[in-house]
Amino acid sequence: MKKTKTARKIIKTVKLAKNPKGLDAFFKAENIALIGASHEQNKIGNVLMKNLLKNKTVFPVNPNVDLIMNRHCFKTVLEIEDKIDFALIAVKAEFVPDVVEQCGKKKIKNVLVISSGFSEIGNEKLNENLKSKLEKYNINCIGPNCLGIYDSFSELDAIFLSQQRLKRPLQGKISFLSQSGALGGAMLGNLAEKKIGISKFISYGNAINLNECDFLEYLSEDENTSVICFYVEQIRDGKRFLEVAKKVSSKKPLIVFKGGVTEQGNRAALSHTGSLAGDSKIYEGIFRQVNAIQVDNLEDLFFVANLFEKFENFKNIDEKIQVITNGGGYGIICADQIEKNGLKLAEFSPKIKEKLKKEIPQVNITNPLDLMGDVTNERYKIALDNCLNDPANDLILLVVLYQTPLINEDIVEVVSGMNNKRKKPIVLVIPKTESEFNISEMLEDKGLACFEFPENAIRVLKKFLRK
């Protein structure tokens, strides 16, 4: 990518206060000081206390309270005799620098600052005060102005939204890094609904001394992360990002959704986290340069990640797609979308073509392979078995229109059984209809990737195949 004057400005190096070597102290923490703990229902300090207490040892700190949830409440963090892995700070912004000073004296090297009211609202004086305290004691800081962090493996829940209002996703190998807390929270709820599992969630807000590079570097080495999703408005340290992201993407898929790609969006980003989002074309060039996969919407961010997680063991998948359907119209749409997205319809190998002619003579052996409206579970099984053994294709796009009369819920076992052989990736298109059985949900529970519309499936496949 040619570095324009604007690009050079964006990738100007900014020295960080500290590198991310100690980030395990956050995600594998056992002892956590909650500064700003509260006994008042629905207050942030109360919600955090409840979330943390499920699996961690919490030391509540509040100078105005003696007891919170039957636990002794400390006046300051300095009163705590135990070693603290990190301090979670949820007090008014003007008190945060003094609290960090106390953390420094206590030799706490990691803080997560939930509090807002710093550079995102133009309060640069308070921001600099906080920054100087962090530098003075060499403290790692996530935030300020963030939603918090979550780890499904260590069972750390340091998010200030209650589990009743925001259901946490299942355990999985996708980690999600988000500059926006509100967007991150909404996506966690969406992932929980779609039954897409995650490993870690990091909302990093204003990134006062730990930024996206630190977290990407950490996640690239995390054994519980196989795919990284990243929502970003501004890259803080462009030169370092180029170096780090290139290394990350050589190890794990890095999928990026960029906010602030229009003039209005850029202006909104500036008022959100105090960040200037920058020229979208330059960012597109940067993402290409580091081999990150850039998507155009939030839904695709996780659908693409879901394919990478499900097909983690398949290497060097090419673009030749075999479509199997029981509806001719859907086959036509699939063929159209495959060509529009620069992918290819596979051609049957002569051996498999002859075998299919003998085993399902009532079907025209072409791609898309239309199994007709009188299709049975057995016919699907024959078609899938042969296509999975055909060296002429790289993956299967399987359309199942469940409303046809001769298919029943046993189709779930047919498809999942074939998928369990792990010969090739199988991606399903199953339109949602009112029926006795939710076939799509049953197949997702078996570990298959399901889409409602062919267009969505093929658009996501294009990103997955990096075309």
ZIFEN-V373230 format. One record per backbone hydrogen bond with DSSP energy under -0.5 kcal/mol. NH is the residue of the N-H (numbers start at 0). CO is the residue of the C=O. E is the energy in kcal/mol with one decimal. If there is no record, write none. Layout:
BEGIN
nh->[NH;NH]
co->[CO;CO]
e->[E;E]
END
This chain:
BEGIN
nh->[3;7;8;9;10;11;17;21;22;24;25;26;27;28;31;31;32;33;33;34;34;35;35;36;36;37;42;45;46;47;48;49;50;51;52;53;53;54;55;56;57;58;59;60;61;64;67;70;72;73;73;78;79;84;85;86;87;88;88;89;89;94;95;95;96;98;99;100;101;102;103;104;105;106;107;108;110;111;112;112;113;113;114;120;121;122;123;126;127;128;129;130;131;132;133;134;135;136;137;137;138;139;141;142;142;143;144;145;148;149;150;151;154;155;156;157;159;165;171;174;174;175;176;176;177;177;178;180;183;184;185;186;187;188;189;190;191;192;193;194;194;195;196;197;198;200;201;202;203;203;204;205;206;207;208;209;210;213;214;215;216;217;218;219;220;220;221;221;224;225;226;227;228;229;230;231;231;235;237;237;238;240;241;242;243;244;245;246;247;248;249;250;250;251;252;254;254;255;255;256;258;258;265;266;267;268;269;270;271;272;273;274;276;282;283;284;285;286;287;288;289;290;291;292;293;294;300;301;301;302;303;304;305;306;307;308;309;310;311;313;314;320;320;321;322;323;324;330;331;332;333;334;335;336;337;338;339;340;341;342;343;345;352;353;354;355;356;357;358;359;362;364;365;367;368;369;370;370;374;376;379;380;381;382;383;384;385;386;387;388;389;390;392;393;394;395;396;397;397;398;398;399;399;400;401;403;406;410;411;413;414;415;416;417;418;419;420;420;421;424;426;427;428;429;434;438;441;442;443;444;445;446;447;448;449;450;456;457;458;459;460;461;462;463;464;465;466]
co->[1;3;4;5;6;8;208;18;19;21;22;22;23;25;29;56;85;31;58;32;87;33;60;33;60;44;39;42;42;43;44;45;46;47;48;49;50;51;51;29;55;31;57;33;73;61;70;67;65;59;71;75;76;30;30;109;32;86;111;34;87;91;91;92;92;94;95;96;97;98;99;100;101;103;102;106;139;86;110;141;88;111;88;117;118;117;121;122;123;124;125;126;127;128;129;130;131;132;133;134;133;108;110;140;203;112;114;113;157;200;155;198;150;150;154;148;146;161;197;172;226;199;174;228;175;201;230;178;179;180;181;182;183;184;185;186;187;188;189;190;191;190;194;169;173;149;175;147;177;201;177;143;203;142;140;140;208;210;210;211;212;213;214;215;216;217;217;218;221;172;172;252;174;254;176;229;256;233;9;11;10;236;237;238;239;240;241;242;243;244;245;246;247;247;225;227;252;253;292;229;231;256;261;262;263;264;265;266;267;268;269;268;274;278;279;280;281;282;283;284;285;287;286;253;291;255;296;297;298;298;299;300;301;302;303;304;305;306;308;310;312;318;343;394;320;396;368;326;327;328;329;330;331;332;333;334;335;336;338;337;318;320;348;349;350;351;352;353;354;355;359;362;363;365;322;367;324;368;371;405;375;376;377;378;379;380;381;382;383;384;386;388;389;319;319;424;321;395;426;323;396;397;428;398;399;400;403;407;408;409;410;411;412;413;414;415;416;417;418;393;395;448;397;450;432;436;437;438;439;440;441;443;442;425;447;427;452;453;454;455;456;457;458;459;460;462;461]
e->[-1.0;-2.5;-1.5;-2.1;-2.3;-1.0;-0.6;-0.6;-1.8;-1.7;-1.5;-1.6;-2.9;-1.0;-0.6;-2.7;-1.7;-0.6;-1.7;-0.8;-2.5;-0.7;-2.8;-1.0;-1.2;-0.7;-1.7;-1.0;-2.6;-2.7;-1.0;-2.1;-2.4;-2.6;-2.4;-0.7;-0.6;-1.5;-2.3;-2.5;-0.7;-2.9;-0.7;-2.7;-2.5;-1.4;-2.5;-1.3;-2.5;-2.7;-0.5;-1.3;-1.3;-2.3;-1.0;-2.3;-3.2;-0.6;-3.0;-3.1;-0.6;-1.9;-0.7;-1.2;-0.5;-2.0;-2.6;-2.1;-1.9;-2.1;-2.5;-2.0;-1.7;-1.3;-2.8;-0.6;-2.7;-2.7;-0.5;-2.6;-2.4;-0.8;-0.9;-1.8;-1.7;-2.3;-1.9;-1.8;-2.8;-1.9;-2.4;-2.5;-2.4;-1.6;-2.2;-2.3;-2.3;-1.6;-0.5;-0.6;-2.5;-2.9;-2.2;-0.5;-0.7;-0.6;-2.6;-0.5;-1.0;-2.2;-2.5;-2.7;-1.1;-1.0;-0.5;-2.3;-1.6;-2.3;-1.9;-0.5;-2.7;-2.8;-0.5;-3.0;-0.5;-3.0;-1.9;-0.5;-1.5;-2.8;-2.2;-2.3;-2.0;-1.8;-1.9;-2.8;-2.2;-1.9;-2.2;-0.6;-0.7;-2.4;-0.6;-2.6;-3.1;-2.6;-2.6;-2.0;-1.6;-0.6;-0.5;-2.6;-1.9;-2.4;-0.6;-0.9;-0.5;-0.7;-1.6;-2.7;-2.4;-2.0;-2.8;-2.1;-0.7;-1.0;-0.5;-0.8;-1.6;-3.1;-1.8;-2.5;-3.2;-2.3;-2.7;-0.6;-2.0;-0.6;-0.8;-0.6;-0.6;-2.5;-2.2;-1.3;-3.3;-2.9;-1.1;-1.4;-2.7;-2.9;-0.9;-0.6;-1.6;-3.1;-0.7;-2.9;-0.5;-0.5;-2.8;-2.7;-3.0;-0.5;-2.6;-1.9;-2.1;-2.2;-1.8;-1.3;-0.8;-1.9;-0.8;-1.1;-0.7;-1.8;-2.4;-2.0;-2.3;-2.9;-2.1;-2.3;-1.7;-1.4;-2.5;-3.0;-0.7;-2.6;-1.3;-1.1;-0.6;-2.1;-2.8;-1.1;-2.5;-1.6;-2.0;-2.3;-2.5;-2.6;-1.1;-1.6;-0.5;-0.7;-3.2;-2.5;-0.6;-2.4;-2.6;-1.8;-2.2;-2.3;-2.5;-2.3;-2.6;-2.7;-2.4;-1.9;-2.7;-1.9;-1.7;-2.7;-1.7;-2.6;-2.5;-2.2;-1.8;-2.6;-1.9;-1.4;-2.1;-2.9;-1.7;-0.6;-1.6;-0.5;-3.1;-0.9;-3.6;-0.7;-1.3;-0.6;-1.9;-2.1;-2.4;-2.4;-2.9;-2.6;-2.2;-2.4;-2.5;-0.9;-0.9;-0.7;-1.4;-3.1;-1.2;-2.5;-2.8;-0.7;-2.9;-3.4;-0.6;-0.5;-2.3;-0.5;-1.0;-1.6;-1.2;-2.1;-1.6;-1.8;-2.7;-2.6;-2.1;-1.7;-2.4;-2.1;-0.5;-1.0;-1.8;-0.5;-2.8;-2.7;-2.7;-3.0;-0.6;-1.4;-2.3;-2.4;-2.3;-2.2;-0.7;-1.8;-2.1;-0.7;-0.6;-2.0;-1.9;-2.6;-2.2;-2.2;-2.3;-2.1;-1.3;-2.6;-2.7;-1.2;-2.5]
END
